[in-house]
C-alpha cells in the first residue's frame, strides 16, 4: 500500500518520474518500481541500462547508482554489465 501511494505521488500518467525522492524510504519504493523494467538473470550493458532508465527520468546516473546501492541490481566492476538481483 505504501509503495502504491508513493508511486502514484511521484509518477506521471506515462509512468515516468516527476522527481527522484530525497527521502530514503520513498526512494526505495520508487526503485522497486523502476527495477521491474529489468528481467531477472539478463545482463545489460551500461548503455542499455541508461536507455531503459531514461524512460523514467533524465538523471539515469543517479537511478543506476541507487539501484546498485540498494542491492536491487548488481554491477560487474569497471563499467561492465548490470543485472537484476
C-alpha positions in Angstrom: 0.0 0.0 0.0 2.8 2.4 0.9 4.6 1.7 -2.4 1.5 2.3 -4.4 0.9 5.7 -2.8 4.5 6.8 -3.3 4.5 5.6 -6.9 1.2 7.5 -7.5 2.6 10.7 -6.0 5.9 10.6 -7.9 4.9 9.3 -11.4 3.2 10.9 -14.3 0.5 9.1 -16.3 3.1 7.7 -18.8 5.0 6.1 -15.8 7.9 8.5 -15.9 9.1 10.1 -12.6 8.2 13.7 -11.8 11.2 13.8 -9.4 13.5 11.4 -7.7 12.6 11.3 -4.0 15.1 12.6 -1.5 13.8 10.5 1.4 15.3 7.1 1.7 12.0 5.2 2.3 10.3 6.9 -0.7 13.3 6.4 -2.9 13.3 2.7 -2.1 9.7 2.4 -3.1 10.4 4.2 -6.4 13.5 2.0 -7.1 11.4 -1.2 -6.5 9.0 0.2 -9.2 11.8 1.1 -11.6 13.7 -2.2 -11.3 10.7 -4.1 -12.6 11.7 -2.9 -16.1 14.7 -5.3 -15.9 14.5 -9.1 -16.4 16.0 -11.2 -13.6 19.0 -13.1 -14.9 19.5 -11.0 -18.0 22.7 -8.9 -18.3 22.6 -5.4 -19.6 25.3 -3.0 -20.8 25.5 0.4 -19.2 24.1 1.9 -22.4 21.1 -0.5 -22.3 20.5 0.4 -18.6 20.6 4.1 -19.4 18.2 3.7 -22.3 15.7 1.9 -20.0 16.2 4.3 -17.1 15.8 7.4 -19.4 12.2 6.4 -19.8 11.7 7.1 -16.1 14.0 10.2 -15.6 16.8 12.1 -17.3 19.1 11.5 -14.4 20.0 7.9 -15.3 23.3 8.0 -13.4 21.5 8.6 -10.1 18.9 5.9 -10.7 21.6 3.4 -11.8 23.8 4.2 -8.8 20.9 3.9 -6.4 19.6 0.6 -7.9 23.1 -0.8 -7.2 23.4 0.9 -3.8 20.1 -0.5 -2.6 21.0 -4.0 -3.8 18.3 -4.3 -6.4 20.8 -4.6 -9.2 24.5 -5.7 -9.3 27.3 -4.4 -11.4 30.4 -6.0 -12.8 33.3 -3.7 -11.9 34.9 -1.3 -14.4 31.9 -0.3 -16.4 30.8 -3.9 -17.0 27.4 -5.5 -17.2 24.5 -4.9 -14.9 21.8 -7.4 -13.8 18.8 -7.5 -11.6 19.2 -9.4 -8.4 
